[in-house]
């Protein structure tokens, strides 16, 4: 059992803290947001993540997990202090703090402000996916730790020993930091690649979904992150690709591939608008329904969500926009208040000229699409995640447009 301080009660910090407590450690979470800490002390969590509320409650009741706004309550006496604060982009795309040299910056701050106590800095990148973060923590593909102090890195690795996962200890902090950014940039590249293939597939008459399936059967490629759609969003891929590109340019290297990945992803969101214009002739006065708002299923996270850009463009074009999401309505309302937020998918469909499927929540796969068709004024559907079968949809009377599968 170890005493751990986790600094930051966001998606990563709170999930990490709750999981480490569940492994038997005594964990204190510190955050300067008083309202967030108050909610946590009341056994509430400030965002939606499957299973997290139960995990927090169980470990808080067992007195392994506590919350505070005071660093003095959390850090003194802790063997580990895990920094899990947000890293927003700067004006040039650079992250704040800046990877992959964040460790050096933290070391400088510690040396400047703490002359009495020595603390080693270790990079321990997380690979948690929102919507499956607890599963990802408890059953990781790998644990990566790196430091200029090998002994400190190995000590951090021991925190994860109960998980029975491969632990990669890198010879310096820079390598561990690069693993994180290179991994996310590669996954983002796969998404942008298949979206470019989808654009080409539409033009030659191929079905991009089957193209991706055929590619994925190749063991050298595999099936993951090859779903054509309206692009990636969230807190990691957009920020990490931009940050890695900014770091490269800071070292006088132009990362052409990374810029192409970002450009394709940005353009992919507007493909939905093009398809709507094609089907409806014009947008002013049309009623457009959005199914899904969060950047992915099983989360209420709206950071870099494609729905934000799509809704704003439609509103600016004079369309009336209505939307439903199982978890993200309140967060979306703060970002795009002009949208009419409704209680279910059928309300969105009633009288609509078109529906755009944005987030592939399971409940949208189970909709009575014949009923949806009857409710709509014009049965047009743009399937931004390719979850519906084109022939089935057209058989029900829809004008159907997928991504790369005309």
Secondary structure, 3 states (H helix, E strand, C coil): CCEEEEECCCHHHHHHHHHHHHCCCEEEEECCCHHHHHHHHCCCCCCCECCHHHHHHHHHHCCCEEEECCHHHHCCCCCEEEECCCCCECCCCCECCCCCCHHHHHHHHHHHHCCCCCCCCCECCCCCCCCCHHHHHHCCCCEEEECCCHHHHHHHHHHCHHHCCCEEEECCHHHHHHHHHHHHHHHHHHHHHHHHHHHHHHHHCCCHHHHHHHHHCCCCCCCCCCCCCCCCCCCCHHHHHHHHHHHHHHCCCCCHHHHHHHHHHHHHHHHHHHHHHHHHCCCCCCEEEEECCCCCCCECCCCCCHHHHHHHHHHHCCCEEEEECCCCHHHHHHHCCCCEECCCHHHHHCCCCEEEECCCCHHHHCCCHHHHHHHCCCCEEEECCCCCCHHHHHHCCCEEECCCCC
